[in-house]
Amino acid sequence: MSLSPSPTTPPSRLRRWIVDIGSRIGVRARSVLVAVVVVCVALLIGESALVWMLQSNLEQTAEANAQARASEIVTQLTTDGLAATREEIADRTRHNSVVQILDDRGNVLVASSADVSRQPLSPQRPAPGAYESVETDHLSAGSDGEWKVVTTAVRLDSTLYYVQSAVPVGEQHETIEIVAMFLLAGAPLLLGAVALAVWLLVGRALRSVEQIRGTVAEIDAQRLAQRVTVPPTRDEIAALATTMNTMLDRLEASDRAQRAFVSDASHELRSPVATLSTAGELAATADPARRAALLATMNTEIARLRGLVEDLMTLARADARDLGIPRAEVDLDGLVADEARRLRFTNSVGVTAAIEPAAVGA
């Protein structure tokens, strides 16, 4: 049995393609592309809705005119009869509409024009009082163009008549096409304006970011006091500049602490090193008893030096916030006694000390 890898779905392929395109272009171009796509989609939806609403309105207007004309013929037919209505239609023929009166078998009894006197305008046959409409690209008599035909029925003295009224809708369709053409022609201009505006606005915003980046890039250990200029816009760029200045404040404080730490370490290490150097020189020419005492002092200083190194390492870890420093009580009298003892063995001058118990609490 062989296993074949499942085909990549179109959404996954499209997602990867979008991510790949986004990684190849910059923020400025990506912003322009997104803005153009969003506006293009909005334009398509808006233009489609506008054209549909315009078409629906024009079609409803044409159908209302045809229905009004058919209703007028029905009223006249009910009031004056078929003969008078025939004469009225012949005398008051409207150039923008076509009217027919049919019998119950669909034969044309009255027509407003000889061109439409042979066949009915529409095959629709509604019930009396009802209206039905249809759109056709030519009338039954062969007239060209697009027409909206409305059919209704009326019963007079047990005789059923159908009244059909047609109005041209070709001009409405041409109007819709012209409007759609203008909208489509204006869309590229609008998209170009949007792209230009977004390109300039994003470029202006990124210019501030570039200034911040350039200022930070120039700051080194000798110019840690330099700061980024915060723009007065109170937006994300100003927040970025403020954050960068806060970071530089922390770096400067850390640099000062590091320099102080090196200075303190040098000072603390100088004393035991000097003591070891002096004790070594004295032990070279001293008698055995004195040499033993000096060696004991040297061992003490070595232990002290080791303790200083460990304390410095602990301070370094504490500065890096990797160590929680516990607080404990320290006997100051013991520290003073140790220091007096060290001085007695490393100097020829007599050292006396009056020590009282003292401690520093946690």
C-alpha positions in Angstrom: 0.0 0.0 0.0 1.4 3.4 -1.0 0.8 6.6 0.7 0.7 9.8 -1.3 0.9 13.2 0.3 -2.4 15.1 0.5 -2.6 17.9 -2.0 -2.1 21.4 -0.6 -5.3 23.2 -0.1 -5.8 26.5 -2.0 -6.2 28.5 1.2 -2.8 27.2 2.5 -1.1 27.9 -0.8 -2.7 31.4 -0.9 -1.6 32.1 2.7 2.0 31.0 2.0 2.0 33.2 -1.1 0.8 36.2 0.9 3.4 35.7 3.6 6.1 35.3 1.0 5.1 38.5 -0.8 4.9 40.3 2.6 8.4 39.2 3.5 9.8 40.6 0.3 8.4 44.1 0.4 8.8 46.7 3.0 6.3 48.2 5.4 5.7 51.1 3.2 4.9 49.1 0.1 2.9 46.6 2.2 0.8 49.3 3.6 0.1 50.7 0.1 -0.8 47.2 -1.1 -3.2 46.6 1.7 -4.9 50.0 1.4 -5.3 49.6 -2.4 -6.8 46.1 -2.0 -9.2 47.2 0.7 -10.3 50.3 -1.2 -10.6 48.2 -4.4 -12.9 45.7 -2.7 -14.9 48.5 -1.1 -15.2 50.2 -4.6 -16.4 46.9 -6.2 -19.0 46.4 -3.5 -20.1 50.0 -3.5 -20.2 50.4 -7.3 -22.1 47.1 -7.7 -24.6 48.2 -5.1 -25.0 51.6 -6.7 -25.5 50.2 -10.2 -27.9 47.6 -8.9 -29.9 50.3 -7.0 -29.9 52.5 -10.0 -31.0 49.7 -12.3 -33.8 48.6 -9.9 -35.0 52.2 -9.6 -35.1 52.8 -13.3 -36.8 49.5 -14.0 -39.4 50.2 -11.3 -40.0 53.7 -12.7 -40.5 52.2 -16.2 -42.8 49.5 -14.9 -44.8 52.1 -12.9 -45.2 54.2 -16.1 -46.4 51.2 -18.1 -48.8 50.2 -15.3 -50.1 53.7 -15.0 -50.8 53.8 -18.8 -52.5 50.4 -18.6 -54.6 51.5 -15.7 -55.6 54.6 -17.6 -56.7 52.5 -20.5 -58.7 50.2 -18.2 -60.5 53.2 -16.6 -61.3 54.6 -20.0 -62.4 51.3 -21.3 -64.7 50.8 -18.3 -66.1 54.3 -18.5 -66.5 54.9 -22.3 -66.5 51.5 -23.8 -64.3 49.8 -26.5 -65.3 52.1 -29.4 -64.6 55.4 -27.6 -61.4 53.9 -26.2 -60.2 53.0 -29.7 -60.8 56.5 -30.9 -59.1 58.0 -27.8 -56.0 55.8 -28.2 -55.8 56.7 -31.9 -56.1 60.5 -31.1 -53.9 60.5 -28.0 -51.1 58.1 -29.1 -48.1 58.5 -27.0 -44.7 58.3 -28.7 -43.0 56.8 -25.7 -45.5 54.0 -25.1 -47.4 51.3 -27.0 -50.9 50.2 -26.1 -53.0 47.1 -27.1 -56.4 45.8 -26.2 -56.9 42.1 -26.7 -59.9 39.9 -26.5 -60.1 36.7 -24.3 -58.5 34.7 -27.1 -55.5 37.0 -27.5 -56.6 38.7 -30.7 -55.6 42.3 -31.1 -58.7 44.5 -31.0 -57.1 47.9 -30.6 -53.5 49.0 -31.1 -51.9 52.4 -30.7 -49.7 51.8 -33.8 -50.1 49.8 -36.9 -46.7 48.2 -36.2 -48.1 46.4 -33.2 -51.5 45.6 -34.5 -50.8 42.0 -35.6 -49.6 40.1 -32.6 -49.9 40.7 -28.8 -47.0 42.5 -27.1 -46.7 39.7 -24.4 -48.1 36.2 -23.9 -49.0 37.0 -20.3 -52.7 36.7 -19.3 -53.3 37.8 -15.7 -56.6 37.7 -13.9 -58.8 40.8 -13.9 -57.4 43.5 -11.7 -53.9 41.9 -11.5 -50.8 43.2 -13.2 -47.9 41.2 -14.7 -44.8 42.6 -16.3 -42.1 41.3 -18.6 -39.0 42.8 -20.3 -38.3 42.0 -23.9 -35.7 43.1 -26.4 -38.2 43.5 -29.2 -41.9 43.7 -29.6 -43.9 41.0 -31.4 -44.4 43.3 -34.3 -40.7 43.5 -34.9 -39.8 46.8 -33.3 -36.2 46.8 -32.1 -35.1 48.0 -28.7 -35.7 46.9 -25.1 -39.2 47.3 -23.7 -41.1 46.8 -20.4 -44.5 45.3 -21.1 -47.3 45.4 -18.4 -50.5 43.3 -18.9 -53.7 43.6 -17.0 -57.3 42.4 -17.5 -60.8 43.9 -17.1 -64.3 42.3 -17.5 -67.1 44.3 -19.2 -70.5 42.8 -19.6 -69.2 39.2 -19.3 -66.5 40.0 -21.9 -62.9 39.7 -20.9 -60.4 42.2 -22.3 -56.6 42.3 -21.8 -54.8 45.6 -21.8 -51.1 45.7 -22.6 -48.9 48.7 -22.2 -45.2 48.8 -23.3 -42.6 51.5 -22.5 -39.0 51.6 -23.9 -36.3 50.9 -21.3 -33.3 51.1 -23.7 -32.4 54.6 -22.5 -32.4 53.4 -18.9 -30.1 50.5 -19.7 -27.8 52.9 -21.6 -27.8 55.2 -18.6 -26.8 52.3 -16.4 -24.0 51.3 -18.7 -22.7 54.9 -18.9 -22.7 55.2 -15.1 -21.0 51.8 -14.7 -18.4 52.9 -17.3 -17.7 56.1 -15.5 -17.4 54.3 -12.2 -15.0 51.8 -13.6 -13.0 54.5 -15.3 -12.8 56.5 -12.1 -11.7 53.6 -10.0 -8.1 53.5 -11.1 -7.8 57.2 -10.5 -9.2 56.8 -7.0 -6.9 53.8 -6.3 -3.9 55.8 -7.5 -4.8 58.7 -5.2 -5.2 56.3 -2.3 -1.9 54.6 -3.0 -0.1 58.0 -3.3 -1.7 59.3 -0.1 -0.8 56.1 1.9 2.7 56.1 0.4 3.3 59.7 1.6 1.7 59.2 5.0 3.5 56.0 5.8 6.7 57.5 4.5 6.3 60.5 6.8 5.7 58.1 9.8 8.6 56.0 8.8 10.8 59.0 8.5 10.4 59.6 12.2 11.2 56.0 12.9 14.4 56.3 10.7 15.4 59.4 12.7 15.0 57.5 15.9 17.0 54.5 14.5 19.8 56.8 13.2 20.1 58.6 16.6 20.2 55.3 18.5 22.8 53.9 16.1 25.1 56.8 16.8 25.0 56.3 20.5 28.0 54.4 22.0 29.7 54.1 25.3 31.2 57.6 25.1 27.8 59.2 24.3 25.4 57.4 26.6 24.0 60.7 27.7 22.5 61.4 24.3 18.8 61.0 23.9 16.2 60.6 21.1 14.0 63.6 20.3 10.4 62.9 21.3 8.0 64.3 18.7 5.0 66.2 20.1 2.4 64.0 18.2 1.4 61.8 21.2 1.1 58.8 19.0 2.9 55.5 18.6 6.1 57.2 17.3 6.2 59.4 20.3 5.7 56.3 22.5 8.6 54.6 20.7 10.9 57.5 21.2 10.0 57.7 24.9 10.6 53.9 25.3 14.0 54.3 23.6 15.0 57.1 26.0 13.9 55.0 28.9 16.1 52.1 27.6 19.0 54.5 27.2 18.5 55.7 30.8 18.8 52.1 32.0 21.9 51.5 29.9 23.5 54.7 31.2 22.7 53.7 34.8 24.0 50.2 34.2 27.2 51.6 32.7 27.7 53.9 35.8 27.1 50.9 38.1 29.6 48.8 36.1 32.3 51.6 36.3 31.6 52.0 40.1 31.8 48.2 40.5 35.2 48.1 38.7 36.5 51.0 40.8 35.3 49.4 44.1 36.8 46.1 43.1 40.2 47.6 42.3 40.2 49.5 45.6 39.2 46.4 47.7 41.8 44.2 46.0 44.6 46.7 46.3 44.8 46.4 50.1 45.3 42.6 50.5 47.7 42.5 47.5 49.8 45.3 49.2 49.7 43.4 52.5 50.8 40.1 50.8 53.6 42.0 49.0 54.9 43.6 52.3 54.6 40.4 54.3 56.6 38.6 51.6 59.4 41.1 51.7 59.6 41.1 55.5 59.5 37.3 55.6 62.5 37.1 53.4 64.8 38.7 56.0 63.0 37.8 59.3 63.9 35.2 61.8 62.0 31.9 62.0 59.5 33.1 64.6 58.8 36.3 62.8 58.6 34.5 59.5 56.0 32.1 60.9 53.9 35.0 62.1 54.2 36.7 58.7 53.2 33.5 56.9 50.1 33.3 59.1 49.3 36.8 58.2 49.8 36.0 54.5 47.4 33.0 54.8 44.9 35.3 56.4 45.3 37.8 53.6 45.0 35.1 51.0 41.7 33.9 52.7 40.6 37.6 52.7 41.5 37.9 49.1 39.5 34.8 48.3 36.6 36.1 50.2 36.8 39.4 48.3 36.8 37.6 45.0 33.7 35.6 46.0 32.0 38.7 47.3 32.7 40.5 44.0 31.2 37.6 42.1 28.2 37.7 44.4 27.9 41.5 43.7 28.1 40.9 40.0 25.3 38.3 40.2 23.3 40.7 42.3 23.7 43.5 39.8 22.5 41.2 37.1 19.5 40.4 39.3 20.3 36.7 39.3 20.7 36.6 43.0 18.4 37.3 45.9 20.6 38.9 48.6 19.7 37.8 52.2 20.2 40.2 55.0 22.1 39.1 58.2 23.6 40.7 61.3 27.3 41.6 61.0 29.7 41.9 64.0 31.6 45.2 63.5 33.9 44.5 66.5 35.2 41.3 64.9 36.0 43.1 61.7 37.9 45.9 63.5 39.9 43.3 65.6 40.9 41.4 62.4 42.0 44.6 60.8 44.1 45.7 63.8 45.7 42.3 64.0 46.6 42.5 60.3 48.2 45.9 60.7 50.3 44.8 63.7 52.0 42.1 61.6 52.5 44.1 58.4 53.8 47.4 59.9 56.6 48.3 62.3 54.4 50.9 63.9 52.6 49.8 67.1 48.8 49.5 66.7 46.4 49.7 69.6 42.6 49.4 69.5 39.9 49.9 72.0 37.1 47.6 70.8 33.6 47.4 72.1 30.9 45.0 71.0 29.0 46.4 68.1 26.8 44.9 65.4 24.8 46.1 62.3 21.4 44.5 62.2 19.7 43.1 59.1 
